Amino acid sequence: MGHTHHWTIKKTLPISVWKKEFEPVAAAILLEATSQGIVLTFESDSHKPPLLNRYQFRFNGYGENGCETFRLQRVLGEYGDAGDSCKTAVRPYDKVVLATLLFAATQFPAYLTVTCSDIDRATANQSLEFLTAVLRRCRMDADDIDTAVTKCRVLARQLINRTG
């Protein structure tokens, strides 16, 4: 058992937006995970590092701390297959996955919708704390951090209410 996150890519995010507004935050997500002792790799059974490039952001927890690989694509699927999911089984990388989805869905709402996330309040709060640390690492203005985290908190509450 554990958490499974579902999301839908609604349209391709322009490369200029991805590079300027998403990649810096994704890079900070990787740094913050490391600083919190969360080992992220390309796959749970791999020593390759997570992948962040012009097409996707991809990672998993390492070894027993991983489950399914998280992959957020920038480009809408070639065959219109825009839905995706990641089961995290409440492993340490769970809060990293949820923080990434909350950030992307609230900052780029025309691009991504989180359609279901069977989370509880504790997981949501851990993810929001993690995201706050990430945004501080990005040296965002305190008011901008508060605005971003507030939007994420609203979405997290909606997700909790959908799942019970």
C-alpha distance (Angstrom), angle and dihedral (degrees) to the residues before:
residue distance angle dihedral
M1 . . .
G2 3.74 . .
H3 3.73 143.1 .
T4 3.77 122.3 -30.1
H5 3.79 118.5 -170.3
H6 3.81 121.6 -156.7
W7 3.79 127.1 -168.3
T8 3.77 140.3 166.9
I9 3.78 127.3 -140.9
K10 3.80 104.4 -142.5
K11 3.79 98.1 -174.2
T12 3.78 141.0 -13.2
L13 3.79 113.6 -75.7
P14 3.82 108.6 -131.7
I15 3.80 112.6 -106.2
S16 3.82 91.0 -124.5
V17 3.83 90.9 57.6
W18 3.82 92.3 43.3
K19 3.82 92.5 51.3
K20 3.80 97.3 41.8
E21 3.81 102.8 35.2
F22 3.81 108.8 20.4
E23 3.82 107.8 31.9
P24 3.83 95.2 57.5
V25 3.79 90.3 52.9
A26 3.82 92.0 44.4
A27 3.81 90.0 51.4
A28 3.81 89.2 50.1
I29 3.82 89.1 49.2
L30 3.80 89.2 57.9
L31 3.81 92.1 47.6
E32 3.80 93.4 47.5
A33 3.80 91.8 48.4
T34 3.80 89.3 53.5
S35 3.80 91.8 47.7
Q36 3.81 89.2 52.7
G37 3.80 91.9 50.2
I38 3.81 95.7 -107.3
V39 3.79 107.7 141.2
L40 3.79 111.0 -148.2
T41 3.80 123.4 -170.2
F42 3.81 137.9 169.8
E43 3.82 91.0 -99.0
S44 3.80 129.1 1.5
D45 3.82 91.1 -108.3
S46 3.80 95.5 43.2
H47 3.78 135.4 90.0
K48 3.81 90.2 -154.0
P49 3.80 114.0 113.8
P50 3.80 123.3 -111.8
L51 3.80 115.3 -81.3
L52 3.79 123.9 -117.9
N53 3.77 114.8 167.1
R54 3.79 140.5 132.2
Y55 3.81 91.4 -71.7
Q56 3.81 107.7 39.9
F57 3.78 152.4 -3.5
R58 3.81 109.6 -132.2
F59 3.80 133.8 174.4
N60 3.79 146.0 137.1
G61 3.77 135.3 -167.5
Y62 3.79 113.5 -94.4
G63 3.81 122.0 -102.8
E64 3.80 115.0 -37.4
N65 3.82 88.3 -1.6
G66 3.80 90.6 67.4
C67 3.77 135.8 70.3
E68 3.81 122.9 162.1
T69 3.78 120.2 4.6
F70 3.80 115.9 -106.9
R71 3.80 113.2 -135.7
L72 3.79 123.1 176.8
Q73 3.78 110.7 -172.4
R74 3.80 123.7 -155.1
V75 3.80 94.0 -156.8
L76 3.79 124.0 65.2
G77 3.81 109.8 -113.8
E78 3.79 117.7 -85.7
Y79 3.81 91.4 -121.4
G80 3.78 96.1 39.6
D81 3.82 91.1 -98.7
A82 3.77 96.5 144.6
G83 3.80 100.9 155.2
D84 3.75 121.7 98.1
S85 3.78 139.8 166.9
C86 3.78 141.9 -169.0
K87 3.79 127.0 -159.6
T88 3.79 109.1 -151.6
A89 3.81 99.5 176.4
V90 3.82 89.5 -143.9
R91 3.79 91.0 -70.1
P92 3.83 120.1 154.2
Y93 3.82 92.7 -92.8
D94 3.83 90.2 60.1
K95 3.80 92.7 90.2
V96 3.81 90.0 49.1
V97 3.82 91.6 54.0
L98 3.79 93.2 46.6
A99 3.82 93.5 45.4
T100 3.81 89.8 51.5
L101 3.80 92.5 49.7
L102 3.80 94.4 45.1
F103 3.79 91.3 49.9
A104 3.81 95.1 46.4
A105 3.81 94.2 44.5
T106 3.80 94.4 49.9
Q107 3.80 98.0 39.6
F108 3.81 95.8 42.7
P109 3.83 105.4 27.5
A110 3.81 93.9 160.0
Y111 3.83 88.0 57.6
L112 3.80 106.4 43.0
T113 3.80 141.1 24.1
V114 3.78 124.3 -170.1
T115 3.78 99.4 -141.1
C116 3.79 100.4 -177.8
S117 3.74 136.9 -2.3
D118 3.78 118.7 171.6
I119 3.78 94.7 -146.4
D120 3.76 135.3 144.7
R121 3.80 130.0 -141.5
A122 3.80 93.7 -96.9
T123 3.80 92.8 55.1
A124 3.80 91.2 45.1
N125 3.81 91.3 51.1
Q126 3.82 92.3 47.9
S127 3.80 89.6 50.5
L128 3.80 92.7 48.7
E129 3.82 91.5 49.2
F130 3.79 89.1 48.9
L131 3.82 91.5 49.2
T132 3.81 91.3 49.0
A133 3.81 89.4 54.8
V134 3.82 89.7 47.8
L135 3.79 93.4 51.9
R136 3.82 91.0 47.7
R137 3.79 87.2 52.3
C138 3.83 87.0 54.9
R139 3.80 87.3 56.0
M140 3.77 93.0 -122.7
D141 3.78 118.8 170.0
A142 3.83 112.2 -93.1
D143 3.82 92.2 -118.6
D144 3.82 90.9 51.0
I145 3.82 90.1 49.8
D146 3.81 90.7 50.6
T147 3.81 91.3 49.2
A148 3.82 93.3 48.2
V149 3.81 94.3 45.8
T150 3.81 91.8 46.1
K151 3.83 90.2 54.8
C152 3.80 89.2 48.7
R153 3.81 91.7 47.9
V154 3.82 90.5 53.6
L155 3.81 91.1 50.9
A156 3.82 91.6 45.9
R157 3.82 90.5 53.5
Q158 3.80 90.3 50.1
L159 3.81 89.9 51.8
I160 3.82 92.1 48.3
N161 3.82 90.6 49.5
R162 3.83 91.1 51.2
T163 3.79 92.6 53.3
G164 3.76 99.8 38.9
